[in-house]
Amino acid sequence: MDLKFGDIQETALIPLAIKASETSRPNARIKDLKAKEIIDTLGVDVSKFDPFLSHEGVVARTILYREELKRLIGKFPEALCINLGCGFDDKFSQVDNGKITWFDVDLPDQIAVRRKVYRDRERCAMIDGSALDGEWTKNLPENDMTIVVMEGVLEYFSKEQVKTCLNMPNRVREES
């Protein structure tokens, strides 16, 4: 794995470090072996990224998103799923039902780093794209149901940027 600490934005490293730390615990509530592998390879001391409240928040958020995604995918088993601002998250392997189509989307520099540790898989591909510019959505396949995951993304945006992000699919369709 050709990955250096300097390649990673700190916002992507925090949940990765916490997931790796939780995975190492004897009674882990979540298991993310890929997160642990990446952190071990980087040789990063995760303690500075893992204060108690942040740890509990990431673990709870991970469980909540996973369970809600499983519920939605159970209801819409052939959905198109987009993990917008994916960082190093691997939700696809946690919720895959063998039928969904999944896209991990993030800024070009983050996808370049992500490609060092993940590969595109059947029904799961990585795409460069911004949550504030919907140009990348033009390359998505048509689907009756689209599920968009934005875990840990919107809190970095202003109110106007959140509006832009949430209205992006309509704006892109209107421009086409």
N, C-alpha and C positions, 0 to 999 in steps of 0.2 A: 504494500500500500504506500504510494508516493504522496504522503500528505504531511504538511508542516503546520505548526500552530499558526504561523503568519497567514496561512491561506484562509483562515476561518474568521468570519465576522463574529464578534462576541455575542451578538443576539442569537446566533445559531448555536453557539457553544454552550450557553447556559442550560437550555432544556436537554441537550445531548449529555452534558455532564451529570445532570440530576438523574436522568434515566439510567445512565451507567452506574451511578452510585446506588440507586434503588435496586437495580438488578443484582448487585453484589451483596445485598443484605440477605441474611438467612431466611427471613419470612417476607421476601419481596412481594409487593402488591402488583407490580408490573415487571415484566421481563423483556428487556430489549438487548439481546446479545450483540446486535450490530452496533448499538451505541457504546456498549462496553468495549467491543473490539476497536472502534475508532478512538476512544479515549485512551485505551491502553497503548495503542500504536503511537498516539501523539505524546504519551508520557506526561499528560497534564495533571497537575494536582487539582482535583475537582473540588476540594474543600472550600476554596474561595468563591466558587459558583454555586455552592450548595448550602446556603443558610437554611435553617429549619423551615421558616415560612415559605420561602421560595420552593424548597423541596416538596413540601406538602401540597402547595399550589400546583406545581407541574404534575405530580403524581395524580392528584384529584382530576385535573383537567384532562390528562391522558386517559384515565379510566372513563370519565364522562363522555369524551368525544368518541372513544372506541365503542362504548355501549350504544350511544345514540346512532352512530354510523351503522352498526350491526342491525339496529332496529329499522332504520331507513332502508338499508339494503335488503332486509327481509321483506319489506313492503314493495320495493322497487328493485328486484333482483338483477335487472339488466341495465341499471343506471350508468350514466356517465358521471364519474367522480373526479373532481378537481381539488387537489390539495394546494391551495394558493398561498405562497410564502412558506413552502414546505421545509426549508432549511435542511436538516438531516433526518427529519421525521420519516418513518416507514410505516405509516398507517395501512398501506395496501396489504402488507403481509399479515396484519392483525385482523383485517376485516374481509379479505378476499373470499368470495363465495364461488369462484370458478366461472363467473359470468360477467362481472362488472368490467368496465373499461375505465382505467385510472390514469390521470396525468398529474405528475408532480411538477409544479410550476414555481419558479423563483427567478430573481434577477440573474442576468447572465453570469456574473462572477460567482454567485453561490451555486448555480447549476454546474459550472466548470469544476468547482471543488467537489460537489456532490458526485460527479461522474468519476472521481478518483476512488470512491468507496462503494458506489452502487452502479449497477448496470440496468439498462432498459430490460424489461421482462415482457413475456407475453401478456398483453392487456395492461401493461403498466409502463408508461414512457415519461421521460423528463422533457420539459419545454422551458426555454428562456421566456420570461414574461414579467411584466410589472402589474401589480394590483391596481395601478392608476392609469394604465394604458392597455386597452383591450385588443390591440392589434393581433396578438397571439391567439385570440379566441377564434379568429377566422379559419384557423387550421384544424379546429376540433370537429369530430364527426357529429352529424345530426343525431339527436336522441330525444325521446319523449320526456325523459326525466334526467335532470342534471342536479347533482348534489355538490355544493361547493363548501370546502372546509377552509376556514381561515383561522386556525388556532394560533394564538400568540402574534397576530398581525395587526389587527385594528387598533390596539392600544398605542401603537407608534404613530398613528395618523391623527391629523386635526379633524375637526368635525366636517369641514368641507371635503377633505380627502376621503373620509368614510363615505360621504354621499357619492362622490365620484366613483369609488370602488363598487358600491352596491348598485349603482345605476349603469355600470359599464356594459353589461350584456345588451341592454336596450339601446344604448348609444351606438354600439358596434353594429347591431342589426340595422338601425336606421341609416347608418352611413354606407352600408353595403349596397 
